Amino acid sequence: MSQEQLAERSGVARDTISKLETGRRKAYPTTIRKLAAGLNTEPRMLVGGVEYLEPAGKPDEGPEEEKGKEPREGRKVGF
């Protein structure tokens, strides 16, 4: 989806979306809610990781430094 399309769907200015993507601006909670509505998702999906269950039988594929640690059964964090 282009910035222009997201701007139309969310009501957030394209320039604001550009600045958010490049880190030149931080989002207000109202902006996050508008963007989430435009993307048909929950605001929490835009501001950080989301814990989800991994299908059974798939090995843990975490970062190298965490390979020696005991994984939490079936849980992953994604962004």
C-alpha positions, 0 to 999 in steps of 0.5 A: 500500500502506498503512502497516498493510499494509506493517507486516503484510508486513514485520514492522516496526511501523507507527509505525516506518514512519511515522517513517521516511517523515517523516524522524523516524527513520533505518532500521537495516540490519535494518529496511531488509531487512525492509521490502524483503522486505515490498515484494518488492524489493532493499534497495538500492532503498530507500536511494538511486538506481538506475542503469538503461538507458533504451530506445534513441531516447529523449532525455535529459531531465535537470535544466536545469543538466545539459542542456548536459553530454554524457549518458552513453549510455542511462543514467539514475538514478532513485529 
